Amino acid sequence: MFNRLVVPVDGSERSWDAVALASTIGALCDAPIEVVQVVARGDSVDAAQGELDREAARHGAGDHTLVAVAGDDVAAVVADRAARVPGSMVVMSSTGRGRTAAVLGSVASEVLERMFGPIIVLGPEATDPGSFDGDLVVPVDGSEFSEMTLGLAAAWGIGFGATPWLVEVLTDTTALSADALESAYVARLAKDLEAESGHDVEFEVLHGRQAGREISEFAHGRDARLIMMSTHGRTGLARLTMGSTAADVVHHAPCPVVLSRPPRFADEAE
């Protein structure tokens, strides 16, 4: 599924948790891993490389490709490293305290802005699931953008034996009086995706004022291995920032989150 996994680290333990997650994914799809540390210009790249090598050995990641790179724009460096091998995927922590050019927590949105995704983000509450042969939560909201992750979800389900769960969060159901009516949209998507992929697809309708929290709680209840979503739907996506619902999901999710941002939105955001 992936030709290479690129993982930025910033000196924090949490960033190395993302390396462990990448190791899990890499073992499942036989993808090599490149660990990248971005060094502020003026600092010693050689010293940073030595520290990176020592940290990798301490975390049992010494067999990965380890690269220290000078640069002032961490997102640009990460995106460039990923672009060098078609089919690369970035795996990163959304939090970190950083001893280099920037804190990773401020970089995930900018990486997504440059690459459009998908990228795999390990939020502050998330843990490495160890495997992906469980449930995969895919939020949709009636928008074309939110549905653009369905193909990737189906591929992940087939490749890793995961069961996609399409979920829609309704915040105002006053006009919907029957479960059959309110579930019609997500049920149709699930039926179509199941027919196209030949793989089981489930669905659920959630209710609540905070979509991100509802999605995260549903994932927790299902012991989901992954959440996969677009960062642009009806609520929109501010330029260079992560969509509010996606950011809320990343912050509270018990599992990694795959984020994608359709390239077409770049033109609409101007």
C-alpha positions as CSV (number, residue, x, y, z in Angstrom):
1,M,0.0,0.0,0.0
2,F,2.9,2.4,0.7
3,N,6.3,2.5,-0.8
4,R,7.9,4.3,2.1
5,L,7.0,5.8,5.5
6,V,8.5,9.2,6.4
7,V,8.5,10.0,10.1
8,P,9.7,13.4,11.5
9,V,11.1,13.5,15.0
10,D,11.8,16.5,17.2
11,G,13.7,15.1,20.2
12,S,10.5,14.3,22.1
13,E,9.5,10.9,23.3
14,R,6.1,11.3,21.7
15,S,7.6,11.8,18.3
16,W,9.4,8.5,18.7
17,D,6.0,6.9,19.4
18,A,5.2,7.8,15.8
19,V,8.3,5.9,14.7
20,A,7.0,2.8,16.6
21,L,3.6,3.2,14.8
22,A,5.3,3.5,11.5
23,S,7.2,0.3,12.3
24,T,3.9,-1.5,12.9
25,I,2.6,-0.3,9.6
26,G,5.8,-0.9,7.7
27,A,5.9,-4.5,8.9
28,L,2.4,-5.1,7.6
29,C,3.0,-3.6,4.1
30,D,6.7,-4.2,3.8
31,A,7.5,-0.5,3.5
32,P,10.9,1.0,4.5
33,I,11.0,3.8,7.0
34,E,12.9,7.1,6.9
35,V,13.2,9.0,10.2
36,V,13.9,12.7,9.6
37,Q,15.1,15.3,12.1
38,V,15.1,18.9,10.9
39,V,17.9,21.0,12.2
40,A,17.7,24.8,12.4
41,R,20.1,26.5,10.0
42,G,23.3,27.4,11.9
43,D,23.2,24.3,14.1
44,S,25.4,21.4,13.5
45,V,23.9,18.8,11.2
46,D,26.6,16.3,12.2
47,A,25.8,16.7,15.9
48,A,22.1,16.2,15.2
49,Q,22.8,13.2,13.1
50,G,24.8,11.7,15.9
51,E,22.0,12.3,18.4
52,L,19.5,10.9,16.0
53,D,21.5,7.7,15.6
54,R,21.8,7.3,19.4
55,E,18.1,8.0,19.9
56,A,17.1,5.5,17.2
57,A,19.3,2.8,18.8
58,R,17.7,3.5,22.1
59,H,14.2,3.1,20.6
60,G,15.1,0.0,18.7
61,A,14.8,1.9,15.4
62,G,18.4,1.7,14.3
63,D,17.6,-0.3,11.2
64,H,15.6,2.5,9.7
65,T,17.1,5.2,7.4
66,L,18.0,8.1,9.6
67,V,18.5,11.6,8.2
68,A,19.3,14.9,9.8
69,V,18.5,17.8,7.5
70,A,19.1,21.5,7.8
71,G,16.1,23.8,7.2
72,D,14.0,26.5,8.6
73,D,10.6,25.1,7.4
74,V,10.0,21.7,8.9
75,A,6.8,21.1,6.9
76,A,8.7,21.9,3.6
77,V,11.5,19.5,4.5
78,V,9.1,16.7,5.4
79,A,7.0,17.2,2.3
80,D,10.1,17.2,0.2
81,R,11.4,13.9,1.7
82,A,8.0,12.3,1.1
83,A,7.8,13.5,-2.5
84,R,11.1,11.9,-3.4
85,V,9.5,8.5,-3.4
86,P,6.0,8.2,-5.0
87,G,3.6,6.4,-2.8
88,S,5.2,7.7,0.4
89,M,3.1,8.3,3.6
90,V,4.0,10.6,6.4
91,V,3.5,9.3,9.9
92,M,3.8,11.9,12.7
93,S,2.9,12.9,16.2
94,S,0.6,15.9,16.7
95,T,2.5,16.8,19.9
96,G,6.1,17.3,20.8
97,R,8.4,19.7,22.6
98,G,11.1,19.9,20.0
99,R,14.7,20.7,20.3
100,T,15.1,21.6,16.6
101,A,13.6,24.0,14.1
102,A,10.0,23.7,15.3
103,V,7.6,21.8,17.5
104,L,5.9,19.0,15.6
105,G,2.5,20.0,17.0
106,S,2.6,23.1,14.9
107,V,3.7,21.3,11.8
108,A,1.0,18.6,11.0
109,S,-1.4,21.1,9.4
110,E,1.4,22.6,7.3
111,V,2.5,19.2,6.1
112,L,-1.1,18.5,5.1
113,E,-1.3,21.9,3.4
114,R,1.8,21.1,1.2
115,M,1.0,17.4,0.5
116,F,-2.8,17.3,0.7
117,G,-2.3,14.0,2.4
118,P,-3.0,11.4,3.4
119,I,-0.9,11.6,6.5
120,I,-1.2,9.5,9.6
121,V,-1.3,11.6,12.9
122,L,-0.8,10.2,16.3
123,G,-2.7,12.4,18.7
124,P,-2.0,13.0,22.4
125,E,-4.5,10.2,23.5
126,A,-3.7,7.8,20.8
127,T,-1.8,4.5,21.1
128,D,-0.2,2.2,18.6
129,P,-3.0,-0.4,17.9
130,G,-0.4,-3.1,17.1
131,S,-2.5,-4.3,14.2
132,F,-5.2,-2.9,11.9
133,D,-7.5,-6.0,11.5
134,G,-10.3,-4.4,13.6
135,D,-12.6,-1.5,13.0
136,L,-11.8,1.5,10.9
137,V,-14.0,4.6,11.6
138,V,-14.7,6.9,8.6
139,P,-16.7,10.1,9.4
140,V,-18.8,11.5,6.6
141,D,-21.0,14.6,6.6
142,G,-22.9,14.7,3.3
143,S,-20.1,16.6,1.5
144,E,-18.2,15.4,-1.5
145,F,-14.9,16.2,0.4
146,S,-15.8,14.0,3.3
147,E,-16.5,11.1,0.9
148,M,-13.1,11.3,-0.8
149,T,-11.6,9.1,1.9
150,L,-13.9,6.2,1.1
151,G,-11.6,4.7,-1.5
152,L,-8.7,4.7,0.8
153,A,-10.8,3.2,3.6
154,A,-11.8,0.4,1.3
155,A,-8.2,-0.3,0.3
156,W,-7.1,-0.3,3.9
157,G,-9.9,-2.6,4.8
158,I,-9.0,-5.0,2.1
159,G,-5.3,-4.8,2.6
160,F,-5.3,-5.1,6.4
161,G,-8.5,-7.0,7.1
162,A,-10.2,-4.0,8.7
163,T,-13.9,-3.3,8.8
164,P,-14.8,0.2,7.7
165,W,-17.5,1.9,9.8
166,L,-19.0,4.9,8.1
167,V,-20.4,7.3,10.7
168,E,-22.4,10.5,10.4
169,V,-22.9,12.9,13.3
170,L,-26.2,14.7,13.4
171,T,-26.2,17.8,15.5
172,D,-29.8,18.9,14.7
173,T,-32.4,16.1,14.2
174,T,-35.6,18.1,14.7
175,A,-36.6,17.4,11.1
176,L,-35.9,13.7,11.3
177,S,-38.4,11.5,13.1
178,A,-37.4,8.0,12.0
179,D,-34.1,6.1,12.3
180,A,-34.5,4.8,8.8
181,L,-34.7,8.4,7.4
182,E,-31.8,9.8,9.3
183,S,-29.6,6.8,8.4
184,A,-30.5,6.9,4.7
185,Y,-27.4,8.8,3.6
186,V,-24.8,6.9,5.4
187,A,-26.5,3.5,4.8
188,R,-26.4,4.2,1.0
189,L,-22.7,5.1,1.2
190,A,-22.0,1.9,3.1
191,K,-24.0,-0.2,0.7
192,D,-22.3,1.3,-2.4
193,L,-18.8,0.9,-0.8
194,E,-19.5,-2.7,0.1
195,A,-20.6,-3.5,-3.4
196,E,-17.6,-1.7,-5.0
197,S,-15.0,-3.3,-2.7
198,G,-16.5,-6.7,-2.1
199,H,-15.7,-6.2,1.6
200,D,-18.0,-5.8,4.6
201,V,-18.9,-2.2,5.5
202,E,-20.9,-1.1,8.5
203,F,-22.5,2.3,9.4
204,E,-23.8,4.3,12.3
205,V,-25.5,7.6,12.9
206,L,-24.3,9.5,16.0
207,H,-25.9,12.5,17.7
208,G,-24.3,15.3,19.6
209,R,-23.2,18.9,19.4
210,Q,-19.5,18.2,19.2
211,A,-18.9,16.0,16.2
212,G,-15.2,15.5,17.0
213,R,-16.0,14.2,20.5
214,E,-18.8,11.9,19.2
215,I,-16.5,10.4,16.6
216,S,-13.7,9.9,19.1
217,E,-16.0,8.3,21.7
218,F,-17.5,6.0,19.0
219,A,-14.0,4.9,18.0
220,H,-13.2,4.2,21.7
221,G,-16.3,2.2,22.1
222,R,-15.5,0.1,19.0
223,D,-11.8,-0.3,20.0
224,A,-11.1,1.1,16.6
225,R,-7.7,0.7,15.1
226,L,-7.9,3.8,13.0
227,I,-10.0,6.9,12.1
228,M,-9.8,8.1,8.5
229,M,-11.2,11.4,7.5
230,S,-11.0,14.5,5.3
231,T,-10.2,17.8,6.9
232,H,-12.7,19.7,4.8
233,G,-16.5,19.3,4.9
234,R,-19.5,21.5,5.6
235,T,-17.7,23.4,8.3
236,G,-14.9,24.4,6.0
237,L,-11.1,24.5,6.5
238,A,-9.2,27.6,7.3
239,R,-6.0,28.1,5.3
240,L,-2.9,26.6,6.9
241,T,-5.0,25.2,9.8
242,M,-6.5,21.8,10.4
243,G,-10.3,21.7,10.2
244,S,-11.9,22.2,13.6
245,T,-13.6,18.8,13.6
246,A,-10.5,17.0,12.4
247,A,-8.4,18.8,15.0
248,D,-10.9,17.8,17.7
249,V,-10.8,14.2,16.6
250,V,-7.0,14.1,16.6
251,H,-6.9,15.6,20.1
252,H,-9.3,13.1,21.6
253,A,-9.0,9.9,19.4
254,P,-7.8,6.7,21.1
255,C,-6.1,5.6,17.9
256,P,-4.2,7.1,15.0
257,V,-6.0,9.4,12.5
258,V,-5.4,9.4,8.8
259,L,-6.1,12.9,7.4
260,S,-6.4,13.9,3.8
261,R,-7.1,17.2,2.2
262,P,-8.4,17.0,-1.5
263,P,-6.1,19.1,-3.8
264,R,-9.1,20.7,-5.4
265,F,-9.7,22.7,-2.2
266,A,-6.5,24.5,-2.8
267,D,-8.1,26.4,-5.6
268,E,-11.3,27.1,-3.7
269,A,-9.4,28.4,-0.7
270,E,-7.7,31.2,-2.6
